[in-house]
Amino acid sequence: MRLTARVGYEPHFSWSYLLPKYWGVWLGILALLILAFVPFRLRDKLAAKLGVMIGRKAKTQRHKARVNLQYCFPQWRDEQREKVIDEMFVTVTQVMLGIGEIAVRSRHHLQQRSEFIGIEHIKQAKAQGKNIILMVPHGWAIDASGIILHTHGMPMTSMYNPHRNPLVDWLWTLTRQRFGGKMHARQNGIKPFLATVKKGEMGYYLPDEDYGAEASEFVDFFATYKATLPGLNKMAKLAKAVVIPMFPRYNASRGKYEMEIHPPMNLSDDPVQSARAMNEEIESFVTPTPEQYVWILKLLKTRKDGQDIYQQ
């Protein structure tokens, strides 16, 4: 059994992190901490140049993004797909080079670097005494947006897959929880997550990974279909919560982390309709700014005919 699969798993410091095998990680962290205090305009320009170069060398990731876009946007020309993929790699590089800023800069600084669009939907639900599950698709700024929400006195709980490198896992968990909130290892199941939501912390739920046919419903997703988890309505009932969709973006032209928030969802008891409603929200967020979405995931891994569409 992997360490990260144990019930009650908590990332922690170990003196072994000072061994030479971790020195590369510490050097990388030092570089990110230096970049945290570089003016973001300068850092973003550097990231834009690096991002295109990285995107051309990341053959496997680029292939997965290309396949996803071919299925989801078959009407696009090849040139349009390649442009979106280039812009996606620029976005992820800008976000990654800004990790140090998110990890160590002040609450006030992070608030100045962010903007909420539709925050009234969260405030209204809180004023009505409702528990909240935020339904957050995989945008590249997903971790930054969660941490920024914490700075506004809105601590959250979320499930995550522990990083394979225990030092990175420990440090990134500390960063995610620096202003409050609680991370739960996904291997520990959903009960700890829902229990924390019932106590009043907002849930941060990522809806769009493919967990296979047995756990999912096949419903429309852009121009294709996707194996989609149908249990959002059940989760909301168990946690006595409303589900509010939110999508994080990093807008380099404005120098802002933008969090777009929609009104609470009306979820059906029908699992197919509930799953489709979730995908509709994802589509409405992603269509205007597709470069912000994590297209390198195997979003369409499970096909009805068993085909592996990502095979090269």
C-alpha positions in Angstrom: 0.0 0.0 0.0 1.4 3.4 -0.9 2.0 5.8 1.9 -0.4 8.3 0.3 -3.2 5.8 0.3 -3.3 5.5 4.1 -6.4 6.8 5.9 -5.4 9.9 7.8 -2.5 10.6 5.5 -0.9 14.0 6.3 2.1 15.4 4.4 4.9 16.3 6.9 8.5 17.4 7.1 11.2 14.8 7.1 14.9 15.4 7.7 15.5 13.2 4.7 14.4 16.2 2.6 17.9 17.6 3.2 19.5 14.7 1.4 21.3 15.4 -1.9 18.5 13.8 -4.0 16.2 16.7 -3.0 18.7 19.5 -3.7 17.3 20.0 -7.2 13.9 20.6 -5.7 15.3 23.1 -3.2 17.1 25.0 -6.1 13.8 25.1 -8.0 12.0 26.5 -5.0 14.7 29.1 -4.5 14.3 30.2 -8.1 10.5 30.5 -7.6 11.0 32.5 -4.5 13.2 35.0 -6.4 10.6 35.2 -9.2 8.0 36.0 -6.5 9.5 39.5 -6.2 10.2 40.1 -9.9 7.6 42.5 -11.4 4.9 40.3 -12.8 4.9 42.0 -16.2 8.5 41.1 -16.7 8.0 37.6 -15.4 5.0 37.1 -17.7 6.9 38.2 -20.7 9.7 35.7 -19.9 7.0 33.0 -19.3 5.4 33.8 -22.7 8.7 33.1 -24.5 9.4 30.0 -22.5 5.9 28.7 -22.8 6.0 28.4 -26.6 9.3 26.7 -26.5 8.1 24.3 -23.8 5.0 23.6 -25.8 7.0 22.6 -28.8 9.1 20.2 -26.8 6.3 18.6 -24.7 5.3 16.1 -27.4 3.2 13.9 -25.3 1.2 16.7 -23.6 0.8 18.5 -26.9 -0.6 15.3 -28.5 -3.2 14.9 -25.8 -4.2 18.5 -26.1 -4.5 18.1 -29.9 -6.7 15.0 -29.6 -9.0 16.7 -27.0 -9.4 19.7 -29.2 -10.0 17.6 -32.4 -12.9 15.8 -30.7 -14.3 18.9 -28.8 -13.9 21.4 -31.6 -14.0 19.5 -34.9 -15.1 22.6 -36.7 -11.8 24.4 -36.0 -9.0 24.5 -38.5 -5.7 22.8 -37.5 -4.1 26.2 -37.3 -6.6 27.4 -34.7 -6.1 24.3 -32.6 -2.3 24.8 -32.6 -2.7 28.5 -31.7 -4.9 27.6 -28.7 -2.3 24.9 -27.6 0.5 27.5 -27.9 -1.5 30.0 -25.8 -2.3 27.2 -23.3 1.4 26.5 -22.7 2.0 30.2 -22.3 -0.7 30.4 -19.7 0.6 27.4 -17.7 4.1 28.8 -17.8 3.0 32.2 -16.5 1.0 30.5 -13.7 3.9 28.1 -12.8 6.5 30.9 -12.7 4.1 32.8 -10.4 3.8 30.0 -7.8 6.3 31.7 -5.5 4.2 34.8 -5.5 1.2 32.8 -4.5 3.2 31.0 -1.8 4.9 33.9 0.0 3.4 37.3 -0.9 1.0 39.0 1.5 -2.7 38.7 1.7 -3.1 42.3 0.5 -0.8 41.7 -2.4 -2.7 38.7 -3.6 -6.0 40.5 -3.3 -4.7 43.3 -5.5 -3.7 40.7 -8.1 -7.1 39.2 -8.3 -10.7 40.0 -9.3 -14.0 38.2 -8.7 -16.8 38.2 -11.3 -20.0 37.2 -9.6 -18.8 37.0 -6.0 -22.3 38.0 -4.9 -23.5 34.5 -5.6 -21.2 33.1 -2.8 -22.0 36.0 -0.5 -25.7 35.5 -0.9 -25.5 31.8 -0.2 -23.4 32.4 2.9 -25.9 35.1 4.1 -28.7 32.5 3.8 -26.7 30.1 6.0 -26.1 27.6 3.2 -23.1 25.3 2.9 -21.3 25.6 -0.4 -19.6 23.3 -2.9 -17.7 25.2 -5.5 -17.7 23.3 -8.8 -14.3 24.3 -10.3 -13.2 22.9 -13.7 -9.5 22.3 -14.3 -8.2 25.8 -15.2 -4.5 26.4 -14.9 -5.0 29.0 -12.2 -7.0 26.6 -10.0 -4.7 26.4 -7.1 -3.9 30.2 -7.1 -7.6 31.0 -7.1 -8.3 28.7 -4.1 -5.5 30.3 -2.1 -6.8 33.8 -3.0 -10.3 32.9 -1.9 -8.8 32.0 1.5 -7.4 35.6 1.8 -11.0 36.9 1.7 -11.9 34.8 4.8 -13.5 32.0 2.8 -11.5 28.9 3.8 -12.1 25.8 1.7 -11.6 22.1 1.8 -10.6 20.1 -1.3 -9.5 16.6 -2.4 -6.2 16.2 -4.2 -3.9 13.5 -5.5 -0.7 13.7 -3.4 2.5 14.5 -5.4 4.9 11.6 -6.1 7.7 13.7 -4.6 7.0 13.9 -0.8 9.0 17.2 -0.4 6.9 18.9 -3.2 3.8 17.4 -1.7 4.6 18.8 1.8 5.5 22.3 0.6 2.6 22.6 -1.8 0.1 21.5 0.8 1.5 24.1 3.2 1.0 26.7 0.5 -2.5 25.7 -0.3 -3.4 25.9 3.4 -1.5 29.0 4.3 -4.6 31.2 4.8 -6.8 28.4 6.2 -8.7 25.5 4.7 -8.0 21.8 4.6 -6.7 19.4 1.9 -7.8 15.8 1.9 -5.9 13.1 0.0 -8.3 11.6 -2.6 -7.3 8.1 -1.6 -9.0 8.7 1.8 -12.4 8.9 0.1 -15.0 11.6 -0.1 -16.3 11.4 3.5 -13.7 13.7 5.1 -14.3 16.2 2.4 -18.1 16.2 2.8 -17.8 16.3 6.6 -15.7 19.5 6.4 -18.3 21.1 4.1 -21.0 20.3 6.5 -19.0 22.1 9.2 -19.2 25.3 7.1 -16.1 25.4 5.0 -16.6 25.7 1.2 -15.9 22.6 -0.8 -13.6 22.9 -3.8 -14.7 20.2 -6.2 -13.0 19.4 -9.5 -15.5 17.7 -11.8 -13.9 16.9 -15.1 -11.5 14.0 -14.7 -12.3 10.6 -16.3 -12.8 7.9 -13.7 -14.0 5.2 -16.0 -17.3 3.8 -17.3 -18.4 2.1 -14.1 -18.4 5.2 -12.0 -19.7 7.5 -14.8 -22.4 8.5 -17.2 -21.7 9.1 -20.9 -23.0 12.6 -21.6 -22.4 15.3 -24.1 -19.2 17.4 -23.7 -18.6 20.1 -26.3 -19.0 18.3 -29.7 -18.3 14.8 -28.4 -19.2 12.9 -25.2 -17.4 12.2 -21.9 -17.5 9.7 -19.1 -18.7 12.1 -16.4 -19.1 11.6 -12.7 -22.9 11.9 -11.9 -22.8 12.3 -8.1 -22.7 16.0 -7.7 -26.4 16.2 -6.7 -25.9 13.4 -4.1 -22.8 15.1 -2.7 -24.8 18.4 -2.3 -27.6 16.6 -0.4 -25.2 14.8 1.9 -23.3 18.0 2.7 -26.6 20.1 2.8 -24.9 22.4 0.3 -25.7 24.4 -2.8 -23.3 23.9 -5.8 -21.8 27.1 -7.3 -19.8 26.9 -10.5 -16.5 28.9 -10.6 -13.7 29.0 -13.2 -10.2 30.4 -12.5 -8.3 32.3 -15.2 -4.9 34.1 -15.3 -5.3 37.2 -17.5 -1.8 38.3 -18.3 -2.9 41.3 -20.3 -4.6 42.7 -17.1 -2.2 41.1 -14.7 -5.1 39.6 -12.8 -6.2 36.2 -11.5 -9.9 36.3 -12.5 -12.5 34.0 -10.8 -15.8 33.9 -12.7 -18.6 32.7 -10.5 -22.1 31.6 -11.8 -25.4 31.3 -9.8 -26.1 28.1 -7.9 -26.9 25.1 -10.1 -30.3 23.5 -10.3 -29.4 19.8 -10.1 -31.7 17.0 -11.0 -32.0 13.7 -9.2 -31.5 12.1 -12.6 -27.8 11.3 -12.7 -27.6 11.8 -16.5 -29.2 15.3 -16.3 -27.0 16.2 -13.3 -23.9 15.1 -15.2 -24.9 17.0 -18.3 -25.6 20.2 -16.3 -22.1 20.0 -14.9 -20.6 19.7 -18.4 -22.7 22.6 -19.7 -21.2 24.8 -17.0 -17.7 23.7 -18.1 -18.5 24.5 -21.7 -19.8 28.0 -20.9 -16.6 28.8 -18.9 -14.1 27.3 -21.4 -15.5 28.3 -24.8 -14.6 32.0 -24.5 -11.0 31.3 -23.3 -10.0 27.7 -24.2 -6.3 28.4 -23.5 -7.1 28.6 -19.8 -8.3 24.9 -19.7 -6.0 21.9 -18.9 -6.4 20.2 -22.2 -3.4 17.9 -21.5 -5.5 15.7 -19.3 -6.9 12.5 -20.8 -10.4 14.0 -20.5 -11.9 11.6 -23.1 -10.0 8.5 -22.0 -13.1 6.2 -21.6 -14.8 5.6 -25.0 -17.9 3.6 -25.5 -16.1 1.3 -28.0 -13.0 0.9 -25.8 -10.8 2.7 -28.2 -7.7 4.5 -27.0 -7.9 7.8 -28.8 -4.6 9.0 -27.3 -2.5 6.1 -28.6 0.4 7.4 -30.7 
